[in-house]
Amino acid sequence: MQYTVLVVDDEAGIRESLKDILEDEGYEVLTAANAQEAVDLFNHSSPDLVYLDIWLPDRDGLEVLEEIKAKDSSIPVVMISGHGTIEVAVKATKLGAYDFLEKPLSLERVLLTAQRAIERGRLELEYRQLKSKLSDRYQFVGRSDTVRKLREEVERVAKTSSRVLITGESGTGKELIARLIHETSPRSHQPFVEVNCAAIPQELIESELFGHEKGSFTGAHERKKGKFELADRGTLFLDEIGDMSLLTQAKVLRVIETQEFQRVGGSKNIKTDVRIIAATNKNLEEEVRKGNFREDLFYRLNVIPIHIPPLRERKEDIPVLVDYFLKTISAEYGRPPKTIKDDALQLMMQYDWPGNVRELKNAVERLVIMCPSDEITARDIASFKKDSTEDYFSYKTLKEAREAFERDFILRKLKENNWNISRTAEILNIERSNLYRKIKSYGIQIHT
């Protein structure tokens, strides 16, 4: 790939010298003798790097730097001057300059700076693109007043470092809200670290949260950093906080109060600066009354409460969610997006979705995979089985229920293994030929 460099200097000799040495290294070089030329070239050519003289005949180079950075902050700008001072260099750096070179220019320094500056610019562009993809991924989709208010709450909360307690049924999007708060906060460039308090055995959760020293217990072969340490200056998301033991609750409370902790088996206090966002599908106030959750920790976590209502209470969001999932899931599988007919959408809106948005997404994913047509009809909705064990009780015979479950199970395992029949057969512990016969008899389409 050929990179473009814009050289801005009122001295023709310097412009030509820089042009010659940069072109010899394979760069495409544009030159400008004044600020106006520089701005015009920048707007039309979008260079990958700018060498900018501070003293220009028509404008101050620092003003041009500020204008360039306002248009595209990712493009590195190297300031050059024969009358540089520390004060000017500091000001240029504050305005976003990548480096500051003094005349007479060292050609080796010019080339090294170009190489490093363009690499940094490339990395910043990749970061912005990744950030954009993440932002697209973490969207709280809907058009109801509830979703609008939730977005407003997230926007207000994100600007602070206050602790947040997110409540709601499983599948409503508690982790999504937590990530949105982090992604739109001043801590967005720092880590987002998640801990599922229900998934980690109680004897291991302290090591998971606070880390441990080598030899502190059987199996501790080396020092390990805990989630509090890994999330330093970022956000720690404590999911399913209601399942945390009382002993661990006491230690988390102490970290909140002191902003310090010790690794398991350690004696050194480690300072931490984390924003805690907690989530639960339990009624913590009820858990406090039962003695299962510490009241003092509840009030520490519940600084800003956010409740996400179940999908059945905001069914006007279903059409928007279905459309969003049809587009994103189809794109994930590299297919053109399917459309859904009104009568099919009405059937989906009549269902209460006990698994909430997660269940709806799974249903749409299944339709994208299994529906042979580009248009989803009411017949497709009525024929597919939802991801709920209760659905299997609708079959009249044991044979029908067993076959339906087996088909769904095989389909899921195939998807988990990227449609690799041999690997799926190995995981299911059956012969490949036997699995192939089942795939054929159930009418499962293999995607490559």
C-alpha positions as CSV (number, residue, x, y, z in Angstrom):
1,M,0.0,0.0,0.0
2,Q,1.3,3.5,-0.9
3,Y,0.9,6.2,1.7
4,T,0.4,9.9,1.0
5,V,2.4,12.6,2.8
6,L,1.6,16.3,2.6
7,V,4.6,18.6,3.1
8,V,3.8,22.2,4.0
9,D,6.6,24.7,4.2
10,D,7.2,28.2,2.7
11,E,10.8,27.3,1.8
12,A,11.0,25.6,-1.6
13,G,14.3,23.9,-0.8
14,I,12.9,22.1,2.2
15,R,9.7,21.1,0.3
16,E,11.8,19.6,-2.5
17,S,14.3,17.9,-0.2
18,L,11.5,16.2,1.8
19,K,9.7,15.3,-1.4
20,D,12.8,13.6,-2.8
21,I,13.7,11.6,0.2
22,L,10.1,10.5,0.9
23,E,9.5,9.5,-2.7
24,D,12.7,7.5,-2.6
25,E,11.1,5.5,0.2
26,G,7.9,4.8,-1.8
27,Y,5.6,7.6,-0.4
28,E,3.4,9.7,-2.6
29,V,4.2,13.3,-1.7
30,L,2.1,16.5,-2.1
31,T,3.6,19.9,-1.3
32,A,2.1,23.2,-0.3
33,A,3.8,26.6,0.2
34,N,1.2,28.2,2.4
35,A,-1.7,27.5,4.8
36,Q,-4.5,27.9,2.2
37,E,-2.8,25.5,-0.2
38,A,-2.3,23.0,2.6
39,V,-5.9,23.1,3.7
40,D,-7.2,22.7,0.2
41,L,-4.9,19.7,-0.5
42,F,-5.7,18.2,2.8
43,N,-9.5,18.4,2.1
44,H,-9.1,16.9,-1.4
45,S,-6.4,14.2,-0.8
46,S,-6.9,12.9,2.7
47,P,-3.1,12.3,3.3
48,D,-1.8,9.7,5.8
49,L,0.7,12.1,7.3
50,V,1.4,15.8,7.3
51,Y,4.7,17.7,7.8
52,L,3.6,21.2,8.8
53,D,5.9,24.2,9.2
54,I,4.9,26.5,12.1
55,W,5.8,29.7,10.4
56,L,3.7,30.2,7.2
57,P,3.3,33.4,5.2
58,D,-0.5,33.6,5.5
59,R,-1.4,31.9,8.7
60,D,0.1,30.5,11.9
61,G,0.9,26.8,11.5
62,L,-0.6,26.0,14.8
63,E,-4.0,27.3,13.5
64,V,-3.7,25.0,10.5
65,L,-2.8,22.1,12.9
66,E,-6.0,22.8,14.9
67,E,-8.1,22.9,11.8
68,I,-6.6,19.6,10.5
69,K,-7.2,17.9,13.8
70,A,-10.8,19.2,13.9
71,K,-11.5,17.5,10.5
72,D,-9.7,14.2,11.2
73,S,-8.0,13.7,14.6
74,S,-6.5,10.3,13.5
75,I,-4.1,11.8,10.8
76,P,-0.7,12.4,12.4
77,V,0.8,15.8,12.0
78,V,4.5,16.5,12.5
79,M,5.4,20.1,13.2
80,I,8.7,21.5,11.8
81,S,10.3,24.8,12.7
82,G,13.6,26.7,12.6
83,H,12.6,28.9,15.5
84,G,11.1,26.4,17.8
85,T,10.7,27.0,21.6
86,I,9.7,24.7,24.3
87,E,6.5,26.7,24.7
88,V,5.6,26.3,21.1
89,A,6.4,22.6,21.2
90,V,4.2,22.1,24.2
91,K,1.3,24.0,22.6
92,A,1.6,21.9,19.4
93,T,1.5,18.7,21.4
94,K,-1.6,19.8,23.3
95,L,-3.3,20.6,20.0
96,G,-2.6,17.0,18.9
97,A,0.8,17.1,17.0
98,Y,2.5,13.7,16.8
99,D,6.0,15.1,16.9
100,F,8.1,18.3,16.7
101,L,11.2,18.5,14.5
102,E,13.7,21.4,14.4
103,K,15.5,22.7,11.4
104,P,18.0,21.8,10.0
105,L,16.1,18.6,9.5
106,S,17.8,15.2,10.0
107,L,16.8,13.1,7.1
108,E,17.1,9.9,9.1
109,R,14.8,11.4,11.8
110,V,12.3,12.5,9.1
111,L,12.0,9.0,7.7
112,L,11.8,7.3,11.1
113,T,9.1,9.7,12.2
114,A,7.2,9.1,9.0
115,Q,7.3,5.3,9.5
116,R,6.2,5.5,13.2
117,A,3.6,8.2,12.7
118,I,1.9,6.4,9.8
119,E,1.9,3.1,11.8
120,R,0.3,4.9,14.7
121,G,-2.3,6.5,12.4
122,R,-3.1,3.1,11.0
123,L,-3.6,1.6,14.5
124,E,-5.9,4.5,15.5
125,L,-8.0,4.0,12.4
126,E,-8.3,0.3,13.1
127,Y,-9.3,1.2,16.7
128,R,-11.9,3.6,15.5
129,Q,-13.3,1.0,13.1
130,L,-13.4,-1.6,15.8
131,K,-15.0,0.8,18.2
132,S,-17.6,1.6,15.6
133,K,-18.4,-2.2,15.1
134,L,-18.6,-2.6,18.9
135,S,-21.0,0.4,19.1
136,D,-23.2,-1.2,16.4
137,R,-23.1,-4.5,18.3
138,Y,-24.1,-2.9,21.6
139,Q,-27.4,-1.3,20.7
140,F,-30.5,-1.3,22.9
141,V,-33.1,-1.6,20.1
142,G,-36.7,-0.5,20.4
143,R,-39.2,2.3,19.9
144,S,-41.2,2.1,23.0
145,D,-41.3,4.9,25.7
146,T,-39.6,2.4,28.0
147,V,-36.6,2.0,25.6
148,R,-36.4,5.7,25.0
149,K,-36.3,6.4,28.8
150,L,-33.7,3.7,29.3
151,R,-31.5,5.3,26.6
152,E,-31.8,8.6,28.4
153,E,-30.9,7.0,31.7
154,V,-27.8,5.4,30.2
155,E,-26.7,8.7,28.7
156,R,-27.0,10.5,32.0
157,V,-25.5,7.7,34.1
158,A,-22.5,7.2,31.7
159,K,-21.1,10.7,32.3
160,T,-20.6,9.8,36.0
161,S,-18.6,7.2,37.9
162,S,-21.5,6.3,40.2
163,R,-22.3,2.6,40.9
164,V,-25.3,1.2,39.0
165,L,-27.6,-1.7,39.9
166,I,-29.4,-3.1,36.9
167,T,-32.4,-5.4,37.5
168,G,-34.7,-7.4,35.2
169,E,-35.6,-10.9,34.2
170,S,-33.1,-13.1,32.4
171,G,-32.7,-12.3,28.7
172,T,-33.9,-8.6,29.0
173,G,-30.4,-7.1,28.2
174,K,-28.8,-6.3,31.5
175,E,-25.3,-6.9,30.2
176,L,-26.0,-4.9,27.1
177,I,-27.0,-1.9,29.3
178,A,-23.9,-2.3,31.4
179,R,-21.7,-2.3,28.2
180,L,-23.5,0.7,26.8
181,I,-22.9,2.6,30.0
182,H,-19.2,1.7,29.8
183,E,-18.8,2.4,26.1
184,T,-20.3,5.9,26.4
185,S,-18.5,6.8,29.6
186,P,-15.1,8.6,30.1
187,R,-13.8,5.1,31.0
188,S,-14.6,3.7,27.5
189,H,-10.8,3.4,26.6
190,Q,-10.2,1.3,29.7
191,P,-11.2,-2.4,30.3
192,F,-14.7,-3.7,30.7
193,V,-14.4,-6.8,32.9
194,E,-17.3,-9.1,33.5
195,V,-17.8,-11.6,36.4
196,N,-20.7,-14.0,36.4
197,C,-21.2,-14.5,40.2
198,A,-23.5,-17.5,39.6
199,A,-21.2,-19.4,37.3
200,I,-18.1,-19.4,39.5
201,P,-17.9,-21.9,42.4
202,Q,-17.9,-20.2,45.8
203,E,-14.5,-21.6,46.7
204,L,-13.0,-19.9,43.7
205,I,-14.8,-16.6,43.4
206,E,-12.5,-14.7,45.8
207,S,-9.5,-15.8,43.7
208,E,-11.4,-14.7,40.6
209,L,-12.3,-11.3,42.0
210,F,-9.1,-10.5,44.0
211,G,-6.4,-12.7,42.4
212,H,-4.0,-14.9,44.3
213,E,-0.4,-15.3,45.1
214,K,1.7,-18.3,44.0
215,G,1.3,-21.2,46.5
216,S,-1.6,-19.6,48.3
217,F,-3.7,-22.8,47.8
218,T,-3.5,-26.1,46.0
219,G,-3.2,-25.5,42.3
220,A,-2.0,-21.9,42.7
221,H,1.1,-22.5,40.6
222,E,1.7,-18.8,39.8
223,R,0.5,-15.4,40.8
224,K,-2.8,-14.4,39.2
225,K,-4.4,-11.0,38.9
226,G,-8.1,-10.8,39.9
227,K,-10.9,-9.0,38.1
228,F,-10.7,-5.9,40.4
229,E,-7.0,-5.5,39.3
230,L,-7.7,-6.2,35.6
231,A,-10.6,-3.6,35.6
232,D,-8.5,-0.9,37.1
233,R,-9.5,2.6,35.8
234,G,-12.3,0.8,33.9
235,T,-15.6,-0.9,34.7
236,L,-16.3,-4.1,36.6
237,F,-19.6,-5.8,35.8
238,L,-20.8,-8.1,38.6
239,D,-23.5,-10.1,36.9
240,E,-26.0,-12.2,39.0
241,I,-24.7,-10.4,42.1
242,G,-27.6,-11.9,44.1
243,D,-25.9,-15.3,43.9
244,M,-22.8,-14.1,45.7
245,S,-22.1,-15.6,49.1
246,L,-22.3,-13.5,52.2
247,L,-18.6,-13.9,52.9
248,T,-17.7,-12.7,49.5
249,Q,-20.2,-9.9,49.8
250,A,-18.4,-8.6,52.9
251,K,-15.1,-8.5,51.0
252,V,-16.6,-6.7,48.0
253,L,-18.1,-4.2,50.4
254,R,-14.7,-3.5,51.9
255,V,-13.2,-2.9,48.5
256,I,-15.9,-0.4,47.7
257,E,-15.3,1.4,51.0
258,T,-11.5,1.5,50.9
259,Q,-10.7,1.1,47.2
260,E,-8.1,-1.4,48.3
261,F,-7.9,-5.2,48.4
262,Q,-5.4,-8.0,48.9
263,R,-4.8,-11.0,46.7
264,V,-5.7,-14.4,48.3
265,G,-2.6,-15.5,50.2
266,G,-1.1,-12.0,50.0
267,S,-0.4,-9.2,52.5
268,K,0.1,-6.2,50.3
269,N,-2.8,-3.8,49.8
270,I,-3.5,-3.1,46.2
271,K,-5.3,0.1,45.2
272,T,-8.0,0.0,42.6
273,D,-10.1,2.5,40.7
274,V,-13.1,0.7,39.2
275,R,-16.6,1.6,38.5
276,I,-18.9,-1.2,39.6
277,I,-22.0,-2.0,37.7
278,A,-24.0,-4.9,39.2
279,A,-27.0,-6.8,37.8
280,T,-29.4,-9.4,39.1
281,N,-32.7,-11.1,38.2
282,K,-33.6,-11.4,41.8
283,N,-35.4,-9.0,44.1
284,L,-32.5,-7.9,46.3
285,E,-34.7,-6.1,48.8
286,E,-36.5,-9.4,49.4
287,E,-33.1,-11.1,49.6
288,V,-32.0,-8.6,52.2
289,R,-35.2,-9.4,54.3
290,K,-34.4,-13.1,54.0
291,G,-30.9,-12.5,55.2
292,N,-29.4,-13.7,51.9
293,F,-27.9,-10.3,50.9
294,R,-26.2,-7.7,53.0
295,E,-28.2,-4.6,53.4
296,D,-25.1,-2.3,53.5
297,L,-23.8,-3.7,50.2
298,F,-27.3,-3.4,48.6
299,Y,-27.3,0.4,49.4
300,R,-23.7,0.7,48.2
301,L,-24.5,-0.9,44.9
302,N,-28.0,0.7,44.4
303,V,-26.8,4.2,44.0
304,I,-28.4,4.4,40.5
305,P,-31.1,1.8,39.9
306,I,-32.0,0.8,36.4
307,H,-34.9,-1.6,35.8
308,I,-35.4,-3.3,32.4
309,P,-39.0,-4.4,31.9
310,P,-39.7,-7.8,30.3
311,L,-40.4,-8.0,26.6
312,R,-44.1,-8.9,27.2
313,E,-44.6,-5.4,28.8
314,R,-43.2,-3.6,25.7
315,K,-44.4,-5.6,22.7
316,E,-44.3,-2.6,20.5
317,D,-40.5,-3.2,20.4
318,I,-40.9,-6.7,18.8
319,P,-41.2,-5.5,15.2
320,V,-38.1,-3.3,15.5
321,L,-36.1,-6.1,17.2
322,V,-37.2,-8.7,14.6
323,D,-36.1,-6.4,11.8
324,Y,-32.8,-5.7,13.6
325,F,-32.1,-9.4,14.2
326,L,-33.0,-10.4,10.7
327,K,-30.4,-7.9,9.3
328,T,-27.6,-8.6,11.7
329,I,-28.0,-12.4,11.8
330,S,-28.3,-12.6,8.0
331,A,-25.1,-10.5,7.7
332,E,-23.4,-12.8,10.1
333,Y,-24.2,-15.8,7.9
334,G,-23.3,-13.8,4.7
335,R,-26.9,-13.9,3.4
336,P,-29.2,-11.3,2.1
337,P,-31.7,-10.3,4.9
338,K,-35.0,-12.0,4.9
339,T,-38.3,-10.1,5.2
340,I,-41.2,-11.1,7.4
341,K,-44.9,-10.8,6.4
342,D,-47.3,-8.9,8.6
343,D,-49.3,-12.0,9.6
344,A,-46.1,-13.8,10.7
345,L,-45.1,-10.7,12.8
346,Q,-48.6,-10.7,14.4
347,L,-48.0,-14.2,15.6
348,M,-44.7,-13.3,17.1
349,M,-46.3,-10.3,18.9
350,Q,-49.0,-12.6,20.4
351,Y,-46.4,-14.7,22.2
352,D,-45.2,-13.6,25.6
353,W,-41.6,-14.5,25.2
354,P,-40.7,-15.7,28.7
355,G,-37.1,-15.8,27.7
356,N,-37.4,-12.1,26.6
357,V,-35.1,-10.6,24.0
358,R,-32.7,-13.5,24.1
359,E,-35.4,-16.0,23.2
360,L,-36.7,-13.7,20.4
361,K,-33.2,-13.5,19.0
362,N,-32.8,-17.3,19.1
363,A,-36.1,-17.6,17.3
364,V,-35.2,-15.2,14.6
365,E,-31.8,-16.9,14.1
366,R,-33.6,-20.2,13.7
367,L,-35.9,-18.7,11.1
368,V,-32.9,-17.3,9.2
369,I,-31.3,-20.7,9.1
370,M,-34.3,-22.9,8.5
371,C,-36.7,-20.9,6.5
372,P,-36.1,-21.9,2.8
373,S,-37.7,-18.7,1.4
374,D,-36.5,-15.1,1.5
375,E,-39.8,-14.2,3.1
376,I,-40.9,-15.5,6.5
377,T,-44.6,-16.3,6.6
378,A,-47.2,-17.2,9.3
379,R,-46.7,-20.9,8.3
380,D,-43.0,-20.7,9.1
381,I,-43.7,-19.2,12.5
382,A,-46.3,-21.8,13.4
383,S,-44.0,-24.7,12.3
384,F,-40.8,-23.9,14.2
385,K,-40.3,-24.9,17.8
386,K,-39.2,-22.3,20.3
387,D,-36.2,-22.8,22.6
388,S,-38.3,-23.8,25.6
389,T,-38.7,-27.3,27.1
390,E,-42.3,-26.6,27.7
391,D,-42.9,-26.7,23.9
392,Y,-42.0,-30.4,23.8
393,F,-45.1,-31.1,26.0
394,S,-47.3,-30.1,23.1
395,Y,-46.4,-33.3,21.2
396,K,-48.9,-36.2,21.5
397,T,-46.4,-39.0,21.6
398,L,-43.0,-39.6,23.2
399,K,-41.6,-40.4,19.8
400,E,-42.6,-37.0,18.4
401,A,-41.2,-35.1,21.3
402,R,-37.9,-37.1,21.3
403,E,-37.4,-36.5,17.5
404,A,-38.1,-32.8,17.9
405,F,-35.6,-32.5,20.7
406,E,-33.0,-34.6,18.8
407,R,-33.4,-32.4,15.7
408,D,-33.0,-29.2,17.7
409,F,-30.0,-30.6,19.6
410,I,-28.2,-31.7,16.5
411,L,-28.9,-28.4,14.8
412,R,-27.5,-26.5,17.7
413,K,-24.3,-28.6,17.9
414,L,-23.7,-28.3,14.2
415,K,-23.9,-24.5,14.5
416,E,-21.6,-24.5,17.5
417,N,-19.0,-26.5,15.4
418,N,-19.3,-24.3,12.3
419,W,-21.3,-27.0,10.5
420,N,-18.4,-29.4,10.6
421,I,-20.1,-32.9,10.5
422,S,-17.0,-34.9,11.6
423,R,-16.3,-32.7,14.6
424,T,-20.0,-32.6,15.6
425,A,-20.2,-36.4,15.3
426,E,-17.1,-36.7,17.6
427,I,-18.7,-34.4,20.2
428,L,-22.0,-36.2,20.0
429,N,-20.1,-39.5,20.3
430,I,-21.8,-41.1,17.3
431,E,-20.5,-42.3,13.9
432,R,-20.3,-39.7,11.2
433,S,-22.4,-41.8,8.9
434,N,-25.1,-42.1,11.6
435,L,-25.1,-38.3,12.1
436,Y,-25.3,-37.7,8.3
437,R,-28.4,-40.0,8.1
438,K,-30.1,-38.1,10.9
439,I,-29.3,-34.7,9.2
440,K,-30.8,-36.0,6.0
441,S,-33.9,-37.5,7.7
442,Y,-34.6,-34.3,9.7
443,G,-34.1,-32.1,6.6
444,I,-31.3,-30.1,8.2
445,Q,-29.5,-27.9,5.7
446,I,-25.7,-27.8,6.1
447,H,-24.2,-24.3,5.7
448,T,-20.6,-23.9,4.4
